[in-house]
Amino acid sequence: MALAKRIIPCLDVDKGRVVKGVNFVGIRDAGDPIEVARRYNEQGADELTMLDITATHEGRETMIDTVHSIAGQVFIPLTIGGGIRTCEDIRAMLNAGADKVSINSAAVKNPAFVNEASERFGAQCIVVAIDAKQTGAGEWEIFTHGGRQPTGIDAVQWARDMEGRGAGEILLTSMDRDGVKTGFDLALTRAVADAVSIPVIASGGVGNLDHLADGVLEGHADAVLAASIFHFGEFTVPQAKQHMQGRGIEMRL
Amino acid sequence: MAVIAVIDYGMGNLHSVAKALEHVAPNQQVIISGDSQRIAEADRVVLPGVGAMRDCIKAMHDAGVAELVHRISRDRPFLGVCVGMQALLEHSTENGGVDALGLFPGRVQRFENGLIDASGAPCKVPHMGWNQVEQTLDHPLWQGIDNQARFYFVHSYYARPEPRDQVAGLCTYQVPFAAAIARDSIFATQFHPEKSAADGLRLYRNFAHWDGRY
């Protein structure tokens, strides 16, 4: 009897539509984030994360409408990330029905924004997203702009700093592994998870169900995030949970 | 049409709570209000809350909610959620010590950093995610929900499980703590029913049909 490790499907959304595609059996419209969110909810996902990759103001308004619709139908925690730059952005998402927001480059640009957001809205809804690349043995650096721009910041040190500033959770993505399907960067995950006392979500690289279990057992992650293995019906959330439980991990079945 | 009022005092997950109630009680009117008169006229009242205890209690006093809760919570079904539960106790150690509303004896304190659980894994703070709740009281709000069902928690402070006769549900994270408390027509949960999928919705449905007795 213990706290369950979480499985978090992740959707990339552009102008109110799921991109990179979702291909469930029986789904009517693979681009409708509301339908996709409902499907993952039915499968027993523990949380949902949606990353807004929209660049325009109009697109952002659409995202708020999407969050509003999902929150009226899906009763599990919902995290929204992408383009969160001000407390007004956070307020708009929380009012629309998001439970947490994920802050990425705005934290790199102005770390005090994390303090401000945490004090104003509470640490429980502030997730700091970290995109890291390996730069040496046991060394990882923060990158922004989709992994193109180095910052010179050490990832483990940065995670500690973000915890100190009031982050409630870390969403850690390995840029080396993202989309590669060879598994999480377990050394990175473990280095960060062991360095902070807040929960860490492992992200980037999942290609099979053992990768999810490894993220918890070897990476010490508190939650695992995945997109494509679920989107294309390769595996369902219940299959993932059964598999992880079979490897001795506490899950919500 | 029966009215369920979700108290708005400027702090809290009001919309999530209201949407969940609307979902399970389509034949009742769910209002979000900070108006004492309107809340006092409601058939059922929900006190949500997130964020820092000191800010929540201050906002409750400023909005006249503290006095209102004392006045109406024991004559109709009343539900506290998360910090809305913690606020019903006497005292919290958060923010250097905060006196709360005192409807339940006991105090709220922080989980310790750096502790490990029975399996040797570290207990991170906040306690975030799905944990099991042992139903320690036979209460109408648990109807149709399995004992040891999992609910979604996110909190760094917890209420000590005393006195036992007012604890409706127990959860263990480092230590056993009060996941739900009950007395008279008051029920309150540390977890978020509005984020706890089918079992959470069932608890709200039970609340929407509860007559305040157990």
Interface residues (C-beta under 8 A of the other chain):
Chain A: M1 A2 L3 A4 K5 R6 N41 G44 D46 A71 G72 Q73 F75 I76 P77 N95 A96 G97 D99 E119 F121 G122 A123 Q124 C125 G168 E169 S197 I198 P199 H220 D222 A223 R252
Chain B: N13 H15 S16 K19 A20 E22 H23 V50 G51 A52 N113 G114 D117 A118 S119 A121 P122 C123 K124 V125 P126 H127 M128 G129 W130 N131 Q132 Q148 R150 Y152 V154 H155 S156 T172 Y173 E194 K195 S196 A197 G200 L201
